[in-house]
Amino acid sequence: MSALRSLRAALGSLGRNPVLFLVGLAYGLVMLPQSALRLTGSLFGSLLPFITFFVAPFFVAGTIGMASESLDGETSLSTLKRVGRNRYVPLLVASFVNVGILIGLAIAGGIIVLLIGLLGFVVGIPLIALVAAGLVGLGIAVVLVFIQFYPVAVSLGDTDAIDSFRQSIRLVRKNPLSTIGYSVINAIAVLIMTLPVSGPMYYRQLQSAQQLQRMQTQGMSSNAISSQMSQLVQFSTQEVVLLSAISLAATMLLFTFQQAYATAFYRDHAPPLEDGTAQTDVSATSGGATLSDDDSRLSDTGSEFADSNTDTTRTNGGLDTDADDSMDDQS
């Protein structure tokens, strides 16, 4: 299965280049305040994603560039800086497009579910709303699968924000079974690596729901219920520190793995661009133009030098001929 082949290639590249995990750690540190404040229930924690949204494209593009190099050998942090800087703006624009797509899908899906739900209520079949919600959710998931490779297309290919989505769609359309396998493996990795953090949070929410039900059956006032529920939902300082450390480690591992695996899968299955070229080499999009210009200048210099030698040879040839003619006349 090609998804497993790409998985082995990604794991091998991570084993040869553990420096990728250092980038994942840096990314995790950037996201750490967001995770910690969310655990404390602070309202500011819900506002931090708007700040980290503008930081993430640098790390994503740079890590993908490093992952691409690691598939061929060794990589370094200089690639993070180079690719992250050169592909930051295109990836940021593509991220805005992705958010717009998600908002559009959510609005359209909500309207469809609402209309079908009203229709089911009129005809006396309320379960039709649940079926509609399931179908809409499935449709949204399919769309997300088709566009999931746009960050890799932007970071590795010489594509703009719109072309990156088209490139991702072409890849999935030509490799449907492999993409399903990739998505399943990726989902399993996400579940395993986020469970140490999400598990305690869901368990605390379950406890809160059970406690709320008991307090309501006991006839407690709404003020007393609200006071006890706020204390039950919040984590202690020690719990926040522990879960934040676990979240940092999970983010480091998950982020690094996802970018390496996505890059390996994309490089194994990327179709040619619309102009017929295959663009999966990060050196071709970041710094490659500079090298080409240098080679061109060197070639021009060499050509001028060769022309100079030719002119000199011709001049010397003319002098030698004149000298020979002079000696013949003297004879």
SEBAPA-571944 format. One record per residue: x, y, z of N, C-alpha, C, O in turn. Coordinates in steps of 0.1 Angstrom, whole numbers. Each point is the difference from the previous one (the first is absolute). Layout:
! residues N
nxx  nyy  nzz  caxx  cayy  cazz  cxx  cyy  czz  oxx  oyy  ozz
X  Y  Z  X  Y  Z  X  Y  Z  X  Y  Z .
...
//
This chain:
! residues 331
nxx  nyy  nzz  caxx  cayy  cazz  cxx  cyy  czz  oxx  oyy  ozz
9  -12  0  -9  12  0  9  12  0  9  1  8 .
-12  9  -17  9  11  -2  -1  9  13  10  7  3 .
-21  -6  4  0  8  12  10  -5  10  6  8  8 .
-5  -21  -7  10  -6  10  14  2  -5  9  2  8 .
-7  -2  -21  13  3  -5  4  14  3  12  3  4 .
-21  7  -5  3  13  3  2  2  15  8  8  5 .
-15  -16  3  2  0  15  14  -4  3  6  6  9 .
-2  -17  -15  14  -5  3  10  10  -4  10  2  7 .
-12  5  -18  10  10  -5  0  12  10  10  5  3 .
-22  -1  2  -1  11  10  7  -4  13  8  8  5 .
-11  -19  0  7  -5  13  15  -1  -2  7  4  9 .
-3  -9  -21  15  -1  -2  6  14  -1  11  2  5 .
-17  8  -11  5  13  -1  1  7  14  9  7  3 .
-19  -10  6  0  5  13  11  -6  8  7  6  9 .
-4  -19  -11  11  -7  7  13  6  -4  9  0  8 .
-7  3  -21  13  5  -4  2  15  3  11  5  1 .
-22  2  2  1  15  2  -9  3  12  -10  6  -1 .
15  -9  13  -8  4  12  -1  15  3  -7  4  8 .
14  4  -16  -1  14  1  -14  5  -3  -4  10  4 .
-3  -18  -12  -14  3  -3  -9  1  13  -9  8  1 .
12  -16  9  -7  0  12  3  13  8  -8  4  8 .
20  2  -10  3  12  6  -9  11  -5  -5  9  7 .
2  -9  -20  -10  9  -6  -14  -2  6  -7  9  3 .
3  -22  -2  -12  -3  6  -1  5  14  -11  4  5 .
22  -5  3  0  5  13  -2  16  1  -8  5  8 .
14  2  -18  -1  14  -1  -15  4  -3  -6  9  6 .
0  -17  -15  -14  2  -3  -9  -3  12  -9  8  2 .
12  -18  5  -7  -3  12  0  11  11  -9  3  7 .
21  3  -6  2  11  10  -8  12  -5  -6  7  9 .
4  -5  -22  -8  11  -4  -15  -2  3  -7  9  3 .
3  -22  -4  -14  -3  2  -3  -3  15  -11  -2  4 .
22  1  4  -2  -4  14  -9  10  8  -9  -4  7 .
11  17  -8  -9  9  7  -15  -2  -3  -9  1  9 .
6  -4  -22  -13  -2  -4  -6  -12  7  -12  0  5 .
20  -11  -4  -5  -12  7  -2  2  15  -10  -5  5 .
20  12  1  -1  2  14  -12  8  4  -7  -3  10 .
5  14  -17  -11  9  3  -13  -7  -2  -10  3  7 .
9  -11  -17  -12  -8  -2  -3  -9  11  -12  -2  4 .
22  -4  2  -2  -9  12  -5  8  12  -8  -5  8 .
13  17  -7  -5  8  12  -14  6  -2  -5  6  9 .
0  -7  -21  -13  6  -3  0  15  -3  -10  6  1 .
22  -1  -3  1  15  -3  -5  3  -13  1  -7  -10 .
-8  19  9  -6  4  -13  11  4  -9  -1  -1  -13 .
13  6  18  11  4  -9  5  -12  -8  6  1  -10 .
-8  -13  16  5  -12  -7  -7  -3  -13  6  -6  -9 .
-19  11  8  -7  -2  -12  4  11  -10  -4  -1  -12 .
11  11  16  4  11  -9  14  -2  -6  3  5  -11 .
5  -14  18  13  -2  -5  1  -6  -14  10  3  -7 .
-19  -12  3  1  -6  -13  0  11  -11  6  -3  -11 .
-12  15  13  1  10  -10  15  5  -1  3  5  -11 .
4  -6  22  14  5  -1  9  -11  -6  8  3  -9 .
-9  -15  14  8  -11  -5  -3  -4  -15  8  -6  -7 .
-20  11  2  -3  -3  -14  10  7  -9  3  -6  -11 .
3  17  15  9  7  -8  14  -5  2  9  4  -8 .
-6  -12  18  13  -5  2  1  -14  -6  11  -4  -4 .
-21  -4  4  0  -14  -4  5  -2  -14  8  -9  -3 .
-11  18  -7  5  -3  -14  15  0  -1  5  -8  -8 .
2  16  16  15  -1  -1  5  -14  4  8  -5  -7 .
-13  0  18  4  -13  5  -4  -11  -9  7  -9  -3 .
-20  10  -2  -5  -11  -9  9  0  -13  4  -11  -4 .
-3  22  -2  8  0  -13  15  -4  2  5  -8  -7 .
1  13  18  14  -3  3  1  -15  3  10  -6  -4 .
-19  1  12  1  -15  3  -2  -8  -12  7  -11  -1 .
-16  14  -7  -2  -8  -13  12  1  -9  4  -10  -6 .
2  22  6  13  1  -8  11  -9  6  7  -7  -8 .
-6  7  21  10  -9  6  -4  -15  -2  9  -8  -2 .
-21  5  3  -5  -14  -2  3  -5  -14  4  -11  -2 .
-5  20  -8  3  -4  -13  15  -2  -2  3  -10  -7 .
5  18  13  14  -2  -1  4  -13  7  9  -7  -4 .
-15  4  16  3  -11  8  -3  -13  -8  6  -11  3 .
-16  11  -12  -3  -12  -8  12  -4  -9  1  -11  -4 .
7  21  0  11  -2  -9  13  -1  7  10  -4  -6 .
-9  7  19  12  -1  8  -1  7  13  -7  -3  8 .
15  14  -7  1  8  12  -6  13  -2  -1  5  -11 .
-3  2  22  -6  13  0  5  8  11  7  -5  9 .
-10  18  -8  5  9  10  -10  11  3  -10  1  -8 .
12  6  19  -9  11  3  0  11  -10  -9  8  0 .
20  -7  -8  0  11  -10  -11  -1  -10  -5  9  -5 .
1  -22  3  -11  -2  -10  -13  5  6  -8  5  -7 .
6  -7  21  -11  6  6  -2  15  -2  -10  5  -3 .
21  2  5  0  14  -2  -2  4  -14  -8  9  -3 .
14  -16  -6  0  4  -15  -14  -3  -5  -7  9  -6 .
2  -21  7  -13  -4  -5  -11  7  7  -10  5  -6 .
11  -4  19  -11  6  8  -1  15  -4  -11  5  0 .
22  2  -2  -1  14  -5  -5  1  -14  -9  9  -2 .
14  -17  -7  -4  1  -14  -14  -4  -3  -7  6  -9 .
1  -16  17  -13  -5  -3  -10  5  10  -11  -6  1 .
14  15  8  -9  4  11  -12  7  -6  -11  -4  4 .
13  14  -12  -12  7  -5  -9  -9  -8  -12  1  2 .
17  -9  -12  -10  -8  -7  -7  -10  9  -12  -2  -2 .
18  -3  12  -6  -10  9  -10  8  9  -11  -6  3 .
14  18  1  -9  7  8  -13  4  -8  -11  -2  6 .
13  5  -18  -12  3  -9  -8  -13  -1  -13  1  0 .
20  -12  -3  -7  -13  -1  -8  -3  13  -11  -6  -1 .
17  9  12  -7  -3  13  -13  9  1  -10  -5  5 .
11  17  -9  -12  8  0  -11  -6  -10  -12  0  4 .
16  -5  -15  -9  -6  -9  -6  -13  6  -12  -2  -1 .
20  -5  8  -5  -12  7  -10  3  10  -10  -7  2 .
13  18  6  -10  4  10  -13  4  -7  -11  -3  5 .
12  10  -16  -12  4  -7  -8  -12  -5  -12  0  0 .
19  -10  -5  -7  -13  -4  -7  -6  12  -11  -5  -2 .
18  4  13  -6  -6  12  -13  8  4  -10  -6  4 .
11  19  -4  -12  8  4  -11  -2  -10  -12  -2  4 .
15  2  -16  -10  -3  -10  -7  -13  1  -12  -1  -1 .
21  -9  4  -6  -14  1  -9  -1  13  -10  -6  -1 .
14  13  12  -8  0  12  -13  7  -2  -10  -5  4 .
10  16  -11  -12  7  -2  -10  -8  -9  -11  -1  3 .
17  -4  -14  -8  -7  -10  -6  -13  7  -11  -3  -2 .
20  -4  10  -5  -12  6  -10  3  11  -10  -8  1 .
11  19  6  -10  3  10  -13  4  -6  -11  -4  5 .
11  11  -16  -12  3  -7  -7  -13  -6  -12  -1  2 .
20  -8  -7  -6  -12  -6  -7  -8  12  -11  -5  -2 .
19  3  13  -6  -8  11  -12  7  6  -10  -7  3 .
10  20  -3  -12  7  6  -12  -2  -9  -11  -3  4 .
13  5  -17  -11  -2  -10  -6  -14  0  -12  -3  1 .
21  -7  -1  -4  -14  0  -7  -3  14  -9  -8  0 .
15  13  11  -6  -2  13  -15  5  0  -8  -6  6 .
6  18  -11  -13  6  0  -9  -9  -9  -12  -2  3 .
17  -3  -14  -8  -8  -9  -4  -13  8  -11  -5  -1 .
21  -1  8  -3  -12  8  -10  3  11  -8  -9  3 .
8  20  3  -9  4  10  -14  1  -6  -10  -4  7 .
9  9  -19  -13  2  -6  -6  -13  -4  -12  -3  2 .
20  -6  -8  -5  -13  -4  -1  -10  11  -5  -12  -2 .
10  16  14  -1  -9  12  11  -11  0  -1  -10  6 .
13  13  -12  12  -9  1  11  8  5  9  5  -7 .
-8  -3  20  11  8  6  14  -6  -2  10  8  0 .
-9  -21  -1  13  -6  -2  7  4  -13  12  -2  -2 .
-20  7  -7  6  4  -13  10  11  2  10  2  -8 .
-11  6  18  9  11  3  14  -6  4  10  5  -4 .
-10  -16  12  12  -7  4  7  -6  -12  12  1  -2 .
-20  -7  -7  6  -5  -12  6  11  -9  11  -2  -5 .
-18  13  4  5  11  -8  13  6  6  10  3  -7 .
-9  -2  21  12  4  6  11  -9  -2  12  5  -2 .
-14  -18  2  10  -10  -3  6  1  -14  12  0  -2 .
-21  2  -7  4  1  -14  7  13  -3  10  0  -7 .
-14  11  13  7  13  -1  14  -1  6  10  5  -6 .
-9  -12  18  13  -1  6  9  -9  -9  12  3  -1 .
-17  -13  -5  8  -9  -9  4  8  -12  12  -1  -4 .
-20  10  -1  4  8  -12  11  10  4  9  2  -8 .
-10  4  19  10  9  5  14  -7  2  10  5  -4 .
-11  -17  9  12  -8  2  7  -4  -13  12  0  -1 .
-21  -3  -9  6  -3  -14  7  12  -5  11  -1  -6 .
-17  13  7  6  12  -5  14  3  7  9  3  -7 .
-9  -5  20  12  2  8  11  -10  -5  12  3  0 .
-16  -15  -3  10  -10  -5  6  4  -13  12  -1  -3 .
-20  7  -6  5  4  -13  9  12  1  9  2  -9 .
-11  7  19  9  12  0  11  -1  11  6  10  2 .
-4  -21  4  9  -1  11  14  2  -3  9  2  9 .
-5  -3  -22  14  0  -4  4  14  -5  11  2  -6 .
-19  8  8  3  13  -5  12  6  6  8  7  -6 .
-5  -9  20  12  6  5  13  -6  -6  10  7  -2 .
-10  -20  -1  11  -6  -7  2  6  -14  11  2  -4 .
-22  -1  -3  1  5  -14  5  14  0  8  4  -9 .
-12  5  19  6  13  1  14  0  3  8  7  -6 .
-4  -15  16  14  0  5  10  -6  -10  11  5  0 .
-15  -15  -7  9  -7  -9  -1  4  -14  9  0  -8 .
-22  4  3  -2  3  -13  0  15  -2  -3  8  9 .
5  -4  -22  0  14  -3  -14  4  -3  -3  4  -12 .
-6  -5  21  -15  2  -2  -4  12  9  5  2  11 .
-16  4  -15  -6  10  9  -11  -6  9  -1  -12  0 .
-6  20  6  -10  -5  10  -11  -8  -7  -3  -11  5 .
-2  15  -16  -11  -7  -7  6  -13  -6  -7  -10  1 .
18  11  -8  6  -11  -7  3  -11  10  0  -12  -4 .
4  15  16  3  -10  10  -12  -9  3  2  -12  2 .
-14  17  -2  -12  -8  2  -3  -8  -12  -4  -12  2 .
6  17  -14  -2  -8  -12  10  -11  0  -4  -11  -4 .
16  13  8  10  -10  -1  -3  -11  10  2  -12  -3 .
-7  16  15  -4  -10  10  -12  -8  -5  0  -13  2 .
-9  19  -8  -12  -7  -6  4  -10  -11  -5  -11  0 .
15  15  -8  4  -9  -11  7  -12  6  -1  -11  -4 .
9  13  15  7  -11  6  -10  -10  6  2  -12  -2 .
-12  17  9  -10  -9  6  -8  -7  -10  -3  -12  1 .
-1  19  -12  -8  -6  -10  8  -11  -8  -7  -10  -4 .
20  11  3  7  -10  -7  5  -11  9  4  -11  -5 .
-5  13  18  5  -10  10  -11  -2  11  4  3  12 .
-16  -7  -15  -11  0  10  3  -10  11  -1  3  12 .
5  -15  -15  1  -11  10  13  3  9  -1  -1  12 .
11  6  -19  12  3  8  -3  12  10  5  0  11 .
-13  10  -16  -3  11  9  -9  -5  12  2  6  11 .
-11  -15  -14  -8  -5  11  9  -7  11  -1  2  12 .
11  -10  -17  9  -6  9  8  10  8  2  -2  12 .
3  12  -19  8  11  6  -9  7  11  5  2  11 .
-17  1  -14  -9  7  9  -3  -8  12  0  5  11 .
-2  -18  -13  -2  -9  12  12  -1  9  -2  1  12 .
14  -3  -18  12  0  8  2  13  8  4  0  11 .
-7  11  -18  2  13  6  -10  2  11  4  6  11 .
-16  -10  -13  -10  1  11  3  -9  12  -2  5  12 .
7  -17  -14  5  -8  11  11  6  8  0  0  12 .
10  6  -19  11  7  6  -5  12  9  4  2  11 .
-14  6  -17  -5  11  8  -7  -5  12  1  6  11 .
-9  -17  -12  -7  -5  12  9  -5  11  -2  3  11 .
13  -10  -15  9  -5  9  8  11  7  2  0  13 .
3  10  -20  8  10  5  -7  11  8  6  6  9 .
-19  -5  -12  -8  10  8  -8  -6  11  -5  8  9 .
4  -21  -8  -7  -6  10  5  3  15  -9  2  8 .
22  -1  -6  4  3  14  -5  14  4  -1  2  13 .
-2  7  -22  -5  13  4  -15  1  -1  -7  5  10 .
1  -10  -21  -14  1  -2  -7  -10  10  -12  3  4 .
18  -14  -1  -6  -10  9  -4  6  14  -12  -1  4 .
21  7  3  -4  7  13  -10  11  -1  -8  1  8 .
9  6  -19  -10  11  -2  -14  -6  -2  -10  5  6 .
9  -15  -15  -13  -6  -2  -5  -7  13  -12  0  3 .
21  -6  4  -4  -6  13  -5  10  10  -10  -3  7 .
16  15  -7  -5  10  9  -13  5  -4  -9  3  8 .
7  -1  -21  -14  4  -5  -10  -10  3  -12  3  3 .
15  -16  -4  -10  -11  4  -3  1  14  -12  -2  4 .
22  4  5  -3  1  14  -9  12  3  -9  0  8 .
12  11  -15  -8  12  2  -15  -2  -4  -9  4  7 .
7  -11  -18  -14  -3  -5  -7  -9  10  -12  2  3 .
19  -12  3  -6  -9  10  -3  8  13  -11  -2  6 .
20  11  -2  -2  7  12  -12  10  -2  -7  2  9 .
6  4  -21  -11  9  -3  -13  -7  1  -10  5  5 .
9  -17  -10  -12  -8  0  -4  -3  15  -12  1  3 .
22  -4  5  -3  -3  14  -5  12  8  -9  -1  8 .
15  12  -11  -4  13  7  -14  4  -4  -7  5  8 .
4  -7  -21  -14  3  -5  -10  -9  7  -11  5  3 .
14  -17  -2  -10  -10  7  -1  3  15  -11  -3  5 .
21  9  1  -1  4  14  -7  13  2  -3  4  12 .
0  3  -23  -8  12  2  8  12  4  -5  10  6 .
18  -10  -9  9  12  4  -3  12  -9  -5  -1  -11 .
7  13  17  -3  12  -8  10  2  -11  11  -6  0 .
-14  14  -10  8  2  -11  13  7  3  11  -3  -6 .
-11  12  16  13  7  5  9  -10  6  12  0  -3 .
-17  -9  11  9  -10  7  5  -10  -11  12  -4  1 .
-20  0  -10  5  -9  -11  11  7  -8  10  -6  -3 .
-12  19  0  10  7  -8  13  1  7  11  -1  -6 .
-12  4  19  13  1  8  7  -13  1  13  0  -2 .
-19  -11  5  6  -13  1  5  -5  -14  11  -6  -1 .
-18  9  -9  4  -5  -13  13  8  -5  8  -7  -6 .
-7  20  9  12  7  -4  12  -5  7  11  -1  -6 .
-12  -4  18  11  -5  8  3  -14  -5  12  -4  0 .
-22  -4  -5  3  -14  -4  6  0  -14  9  -8  -2 .
-13  17  -6  5  0  -14  15  5  -1  8  -6  -7 .
-4  15  15  13  6  0  11  -10  5  -3  -8  9 .
15  8  -15  11  -8  4  8  7  11  0  12  0 .
6  -19  8  9  6  10  13  4  -7  3  -3  -11 .
5  11  19  13  5  -6  9  -12  -4  6  0  -10 .
-5  -10  19  8  -11  -3  -4  -8  -12  8  -5  -8 .
-22  4  7  -5  -7  -12  2  7  -13  3  -6  -10 .
-4  20  11  3  8  -12  14  -2  -4  3  -1  -12 .
7  2  21  14  -2  -3  3  -13  -6  7  -1  -10 .
-13  -10  16  3  -13  -5  -6  -2  -14  6  -5  -9 .
-19  9  7  -6  -1  -13  6  8  -11  1  -3  -11 .
5  15  15  7  9  -9  12  -7  -5  4  1  -12 .
4  -7  21  12  -7  -4  -3  -12  -9  7  -2  -10 .
-18  -5  13  -4  -11  -9  -4  5  -13  3  -6  -11 .
-10  17  11  -5  6  -13  12  5  -8  0  -1  -12 .
10  6  18  12  5  -7  7  -12  -7  4  1  -12 .
-2  -12  19  6  -12  -6  -9  -6  -11  5  -4  -10 .
-18  4  12  -9  -5  -10  0  8  -13  0  -5  -11 .
0  19  13  1  9  -11  13  -2  -8  -1  0  -12 .
12  -1  19  13  -2  -7  0  -12  -8  4  0  -12 .
-9  -12  17  0  -12  -7  -10  0  -12  3  -4  -11 .
-15  9  14  -11  0  -10  3  9  -11  -1  -4  -12 .
6  16  15  3  10  -11  11  -5  -9  -1  1  -12 .
12  -6  18  11  -4  -8  -4  -12  -8  3  -1  -12 .
-10  -9  18  -4  -12  -8  -10  4  -11  2  -5  -12 .
-11  14  14  -10  3  -10  6  7  -12  -3  -3  -12 .
13  12  14  6  7  -11  9  -9  -8  1  0  -12 .
6  -9  19  9  -10  -6  -8  -10  -9  4  -3  -11 .
-15  -2  17  -8  -10  -7  -7  7  -12  0  -6  -11 .
-6  18  13  -6  6  -11  9  3  -12  -3  -1  -11 .
16  5  15  10  3  -10  4  -12  -8  1  0  -12 .
1  -11  19  4  -13  -6  -11  -5  -9  2  -4  -11 .
-15  5  16  -11  -5  -9  -2  9  -12  -2  -5  -11 .
4  18  13  -2  9  -11  11  -2  -11  -3  -1  -12 .
15  -1  16  11  -2  -9  -2  -13  -8  4  -2  -11 .
-10  -8  18  -2  -13  -6  -11  0  -10  0  -8  -10 .
-10  17  11  -12  0  -8  -3  13  -7  -10  0  -7 .
18  10  8  -3  13  -6  -1  -1  -15  9  -5  -6 .
-20  9  1  -2  1  -15  8  11  -6  3  10  8 .
0  -9  -21  6  11  -6  -8  13  2  -12  -1  1 .
18  12  -1  -7  13  1  -7  2  -14  2  -8  -9 .
-10  18  9  -8  3  -12  9  3  -13  -5  -2  -11 .
17  7  14  9  2  -12  8  -12  -4  8  0  -9 .
-11  -12  16  6  -12  -3  12  -4  7  6  -10  -2 .
-1  19  11  12  -2  8  -4  -6  14  -11  2  5 .
20  -10  0  -1  -5  14  8  8  9  12  0  -1 .
-18  6  11  7  9  9  -1  -5  14  -10  3  8 .
19  -12  -4  0  -5  14  14  1  7  2  -5  10 .
7  13  -16  13  2  6  0  14  6  -1  10  -7 .
4  -9  20  -1  13  7  11  9  -5  -1  12  0 .
12  -17  -5  11  8  -5  -4  7  -12  6  11  -4 .
-16  -16  -3  -4  7  -13  -9  12  3  -1  8  -9 .
-5  -7  21  -9  11  3  7  10  10  -5  11  1 .
15  -15  6  6  9  9  15  0  -1  7  -9  4 .
-2  19  -10  14  2  -2  5  -6  -13  11  3  -5 .
-19  -11  -2  4  -6  -12  2  10  -11  9  -2  -9 .
-17  12  9  1  11  -10  13  7  1  6  3  -10 .
-2  -1  22  13  7  2  12  -9  -5  9  6  -7 .
-10  -19  9  10  -8  -5  0  0  -15  11  0  -7 .
-23  0  1  -1  0  -15  6  13  -5  7  -1  -11 .
-10  12  17  6  13  -5  15  0  1  7  4  -9 .
-2  -10  20  15  -1  2  6  -8  -11  10  3  -6 .
-16  -15  3  5  -8  -11  -1  7  -13  9  -2  -8 .
-20  10  6  -1  7  -13  11  10  -1  6  1  -11 .
-3  6  22  10  10  -1  14  -6  -2  8  5  -8 .
-6  -17  15  13  -7  -3  1  -5  -14  11  1  -6 .
-22  -5  1  0  -5  -14  3  12  -10  8  -2  -9 .
-14  13  12  3  12  -9  14  4  1  6  4  -10 .
0  -4  23  14  4  2  9  -10  -8  9  4  -6 .
-13  -17  7  8  -10  -7  0  2  -15  9  -2  -7 .
-21  6  2  -2  2  -14  8  12  -5  7  0  -10 .
-7  11  19  8  11  -4  15  -3  0  8  5  -9 .
-4  -13  19  14  -4  1  4  -8  -12  11  2  -6 .
-20  -11  2  3  -8  -12  1  8  -13  9  -2  -8 .
-18  12  7  0  9  -11  13  8  0  6  3  -11 .
-1  1  23  12  8  1  12  -9  -4  9  5  -8 .
-9  -17  12  11  -9  -4  0  -2  -16  10  -1  -6 .
-22  0  1  -1  -2  -15  5  12  -7  7  -1  -10 .
-10  13  15  5  12  -6  15  1  1  7  4  -10 .
-2  -8  22  15  0  1  7  -9  -9  10  3  -6 .
-17  -15  5  6  -10  -9  0  5  -14  10  -2  -8 .
-21  8  4  -1  6  -14  11  10  -2  6  1  -11 .
-5  8  21  10  11  -1  14  -6  -1  8  4  -8 .
-5  -14  17  13  -6  -1  3  -7  -13  11  0  -6 .
-22  -6  1  1  -7  -13  3  10  -11  8  -3  -9 .
-14  15  10  3  10  -10  15  5  0  6  2  -10 .
-1  0  23  13  4  2  10  -10  -5  10  3  -7 .
-13  -16  10  9  -11  -5  1  0  -15  10  -2  -6 .
-21  4  0  -1  0  -15  8  11  -6  7  -2  -9 .
-8  14  15  7  12  -5  15  -3  2  8  4  -9 .
-4  -10  20  14  -2  3  6  -10  -10  11  2  -5 .
-19  -12  2  4  -10  -10  2  6  -14  9  -3  -7 .
-19  12  4  1  6  -14  13  9  0  6  1  -11 .
-3  6  22  11  9  0  13  -8  -2  9  4  -7 .
-8  -15  14  12  -9  -1  1  -5  -14  11  -2  -5 .
-22  -2  -2  1  -5  -13  5  11  -10  7  -3  -9 .
-11  16  11  4  10  -8  15  2  1  7  3  -10 .
-2  -3  23  15  1  2  7  -11  -6  12  3  -5 .
-17  -15  4  7  -11  -6  1  3  -15  6  -8  -7 .
//
